[in-house]
């Protein structure tokens, strides 16, 4: 039945532009499906705007801090507006990279060795043997991620690290970049991401032609199946609902193992995004994907 959908987009995070693109695509799909749509570029007045709109459901197309870390979900819980994607706790856990890794390890999933340290420790020098990866504890879309290899002379400062005091430093896993989307507890498939230059950072993710997706991934079936199983297990361990997408590195020429890097509880819905691509591979077009997410909208309670 037709619904009144509030599409939440934009917001305050470093991923604002990506969210605006995701939101516009989802709003267009909602209209094509026959729903009434109110687009909300989330600001400090979001509560008042939601109260005024009185939607039946919120499609959460926000990315990054405030949008997918449990805080927006908490507002929607208080307003009793059912919303798409994961709830408060799952969103908060997945966005906190060090905590998510603890949950993955407890669930028996293979993770890279890491340390959670203070920003000043990273500024002072190496906190583990190179090569390693420096990540903000609570950002998405590879915002702020920095690879440190032997011989690199990059120096961290408070000025070039505006991502908070808590930093995760993780062992660099060489090999191939894989990702798997999960929809309502079912893995849709595995994509390999090929990056001709650099790594899968913000620019390579969202600039056309900077990366190439191989869907389905051309990898041995046991590795493909393991990625699918690990993505579902991560989805369940975090308590996700709706759609999630887990990222992996396969150390093909090293120990041969597959490592889970992180799980995104609100994957991008842009023209370059991986999850809609995997859904299409599984026979679910974009409009049907949006409707499926709307059908699964709920409150934690």
C-alpha positions, 0 to 999 in steps of 0.5 A: 500500500502507498505510504508517506516516506520521509527520506533522511539524507545529507546530515553532518558527517564527512559523507554528506555528499554521498548521502545526498546522492543516495537519498535522491536515488531512494526518494526517486524510487519511492515516488516510482513505487507510488509512495508520497515522499518528504525529503529531509536534509537532516539538520538541527531541526530534524525533530521538528521537521519529522513531527511536522511531516508525520511520515508513516516510515523513515527511509534512512539514507544517511551515512557516517556519524549521527546517521548510522551510529545509533543517534538518528535511530534513537531519535526515530525510536523516541518519535515512534517512526519505523525506520529502515536498516539496523536499530540503535544498538547494532548501528552503534556497535558496527560504527565503532570499529574496535568494538565491532572487531571484538564482536567479530572475533567473539563470533569466530570470524577472522580479523586482522591484529589491531590496537586501539590507541590515542591520537597522540600515540600515532603522532608520536610514531609507529605503534606496531610494525609496518605495514599497518592501516590507521583508521578513525574509530567511528567513520565510514566510506574510508574517510581518514584511512591512511596506509603506512608502509616501510619507507613512508615519511608521512607524519600525523599531526593534530591538524591532519587528523581531525577524526577524534582522539581514539584511533584504530591501528590495524595490521595491513592485510595484502591481497584482494578486496572483496565485499558481500551484501546481506539482505534480510539475513541472506547473502546476495553475492560477492564482488571483487573491487579492483583499484588500479592505483592506491587503495579503496579510499573515499576518492576511489569509491565515489569517482567514476572510473577510479575502481572496477567491480567484478560481480560476481567475484572471480575467485575460488568457490570455497573463498566465495562461499566463506565470504558469504557465510562470514557476511551473514554471521557478522550481520547476525552477530551485530544484530543487523536488520534490513541490509548490511555489507561486509568488506574483506581482504583475501590474502591470496598469496600469503596465508590464503585466509579471508579476513573481515574488515568491517560491516556497514549497516547502511550501505550506499545507494548511489549509482556507483554503490556495491549493494544495489549492484549485488542486489541486481545480480541476485535478481532484485532491481533498485526499486524492489530493493527500496521497497524491500527495505521499506517493508522491513522498517521497524522500531527496536521495541 
